[in-house]
Amino acid sequence: MILDKEQLRKNLDEVIWNIEEARITVSEHHIVKLVIVSKYTEVENIATLYELGQRAFGENQVQQLKERINTLDDLPLEWHMIGTLQKNKINNLIDLRPVLMHSLDSIELAQELNKKLEAKSSNISCLLQINAAREETKSGVAPEKAKDIYHEIRERFKNITLKGVMTIGAHTDDTKVIQESFETTRKIYENLKKDGASICSMGMSGDYELAIKCGSNMVRIGSALFK
Ligand SMILES: *Cc1c(COP(=O)(O)O)cnc(C)c1O
């Protein structure tokens, strides 16, 4: 559905206001970046959100990311890859030069990615995805292994720049369980700060205020903006 500018302005204002309220409870100095997830919406809405001041957008599929980058080529947008990366799409993703890939979820993927980056003399910034709630349906590394895997990727794969961690909140209505998954990830993030981690990407439409209160500094929001 293509939304008019006033509707998108209203939705964006509401989300920004909620982010503001949540971040101020953490600290005046706690800055949160909004990445708008455009995977379910029309390209027209992305252009309108750009007019309203938004720059950062995220997609979860390489093919759609490519189409959108091409269509919106004349706008100075910042693109994030947030979805699971299939090995056969690695070369395509590298060529798109996203500003950040949130979903590096295994050593094997890091190895493949690094090999192809080397061949292209390229590099990419990534977050290590953590399966904080240990859900079978989700990708990501187990929380207790995250620190070692982070270090291993940093040491072995020089064309990958790790910038922090990402998680998807637990899939449940139980707020306590969701909060635990965010807190688990936040602790890992705090531990990795001395290794240069600066991004803790967590929070989606249903749980971003909670995620921010648990220390997130990057939220990925889709459906709350497109209603
Ligand atoms: C779709 C998606 C989002 C946004 O989800 P909404 O609930 O629509 O805000 C955030 N992160 C990831 C990894 C996603 O796939």
PDBQT file of the ligand as one rigid body, heavy atoms in Angstrom, charges set to zero:
ROOT
HETATM    1  C1  LIG A 301      11.352  -7.764   9.328  1.00  0.00    +0.000 C 
HETATM    2  C2  LIG A 301      12.468  -7.530  10.257  1.00  0.00    +0.000 A 
HETATM    3  C3  LIG A 301      12.463  -6.429  11.134  1.00  0.00    +0.000 A 
HETATM    4  C4  LIG A 301      11.294  -5.455  11.240  1.00  0.00    +0.000 C 
HETATM    5  O1  LIG A 301      10.159  -6.088  11.717  1.00  0.00    +0.000 OA
HETATM    6  P1  LIG A 301       8.834  -5.263  12.126  1.00  0.00    +0.000 P 
HETATM    7  O2  LIG A 301       8.203  -6.126  13.150  1.00  0.00    +0.000 OA
HETATM    8  O3  LIG A 301       8.034  -5.128  10.880  1.00  0.00    +0.000 OA
HETATM    9  O4  LIG A 301       9.264  -3.966  12.681  1.00  0.00    +0.000 OA
HETATM   10  C5  LIG A 301      13.570  -6.243  11.940  1.00  0.00    +0.000 A 
HETATM   11  N1  LIG A 301      14.615  -7.086  11.913  1.00  0.00    +0.000 NA
HETATM   12  C6  LIG A 301      14.662  -8.154  11.088  1.00  0.00    +0.000 A 
HETATM   13  C7  LIG A 301      15.864  -9.036  11.097  1.00  0.00    +0.000 C 
HETATM   14  C8  LIG A 301      13.593  -8.410  10.240  1.00  0.00    +0.000 A 
HETATM   15  O5  LIG A 301      13.635  -9.479   9.424  1.00  0.00    +0.000 OA
ENDROOT
TORSDOF 0
